[in-house]
Every structure is written in structure tokens, then in C-alpha cells.
Amino acid sequence: MPSKKNSDNDGLRRRAARMAASLDPQDHAVLALRFGENLSIGETAAVLKMNPDEVRSAVNRAVGILHRTGAA
């Protein structure tokens, strides 16, 4: 019988997948690097060949989408 913790983790994984699907691929990449990989704004910008202001805008846009959809 699966433990409650495993069941909770499965639920979180499904929720994370739904959240990711609601984002534009670039916004998803920005969030994955910025928060998943814990890169700075500058590091994220360099990896994605964006300027730091574009990264800041993408983070704000993506977080706003997640909040509006109730995912965050």
C-alpha cells in the first residue's frame, strides 16, 4: 500500500505538470532556471541569451499567470 507521503508527492508532481503546461515555453524555462536551478537573474539571462530586464519581466509574467490560475 502506498504511503501518504508518496501519494502527496505524486499529487504535487501532477500539479507541477499542469502548472508547467499553462506557461509559455520561454517563461517555463526562465522559472526552471531561476528557481529550480537557483540561478541569478544575470545567470538566467546568459543561459537563455536574454537581457536581465527580459528575465525579470518573464518571471513576473509567469508568476502572475500561476497566481491567476490558482496554481501558485
LINQUI-V918367 format. One record per pair of residues at least 12 apart in sequence whose ideal C-beta (glycine too) atoms are under 8 Angstrom apart, sorted by the first residue. I is the first residue (numbers start at 1). J is the second residue. If there is no record, write none. Layout:
# LINQUI-V918367
I_J + I_J
This chain:
# LINQUI-V918367
15_71 + 18_71 + 19_66 + 19_69 + 19_71 + 19_72 + 22_65 + 22_66 + 22_69 + 22_71 + 23_62 + 23_65 + 23_66 + 24_62 + 26_48 + 26_58 + 27_58 + 27_61 + 27_62 + 27_65 + 28_62 + 29_48 + 30_44 + 30_48 + 30_50 + 30_55 + 30_58 + 30_59 + 30_62 + 31_59 + 31_62 + 31_63 + 33_47 + 33_48 + 34_55 + 34_59 + 41_55 + 41_56
